[in-house]
Amino acid sequence: MDNEASKIIDDLGGTAKVAALCEVTMAAVSQWRESGIPKPRLMFLKLARPDVFGPTPSMKRRKEDLSEAESVAAEARQS
């Protein structure tokens, strides 16, 4: 069993929800639990449900840049 694939499928709502999202059979998704999610499907799932996979590195950088800009602006207002 591919524990990472099973966790992703569970986090996405389970076999039936992932099957509906990917427009495949539940049997196909069940097989992914054993053999891993095919790369093209995994890429689709990451785009379709970024909330499950967390922020990408570029999103983290943007948040850090925004946070830094807010700090600089706050300091400028206090001066």
N, C-alpha and C positions, 0 to 999 in steps of 0.2 A: 504494500500500500504506500502511496505517495502522500505522506502526512501534510506536506505543504499544500498540495492540490486539494486535499480534503478540507483543510482549514479555510482556504480561499472559497471553496464551494459553500461551506457552512456559513462563512461570513457574508456571502452574497445572498443567503436566504435558503440554501439547500438545493438539492438536485432538481426539483421541479422548476424553481425560479430561474436557475441558471439555464436549464434546457429551454425555457420559454424565451429568455433574454437572447440566447444564441440561436434560437430557432432550430434546435436539434432534439433528438429523442432523449428521454430520461436515461435510457440504456447507454447512450453515448457519454453522458455526463458521469454516470456510474463507472464507466470504464476509465474515465479521466482520473477518478479517485485511485485507481490501481496503477495506471501508466503515466500519469501526469497530464496536465492541461496542454494541448498542442499550442505551440508558440503563437500562431496567428490568433487563436481564440483568446489566449491570455492577453495579448496586446489589445484586442477588442474589449475585453472585460475591463482592463485598466482605463480605457477611454470612456467606456459606458458608465463605469462606477468608480470614479477616482476617490470617492469618499471611503471606500473599503481599503484602498491601497495606500492611502496617506499622501502627503504632498511630495511632489517630485523635487529633486535637488534645486532646480531653477525656481520653483515656488518658494522653497526655504530661503534662497538668496534674496528673492524679492521682498519677503517678509522682513529679513534682516536689514535690507537697504531701507525699507520704509520705516522701520523702527529707528534706525540711525538718523534718518531725515527728520523724523518727528522729534527726536532728542535735540538735534541742532536747532530746529525751529523753536522749541520750547526755551532753549538757552537764549536765543536771539530775542524772544519776547521779554524775557526777564532782564535783559541788559538795558 
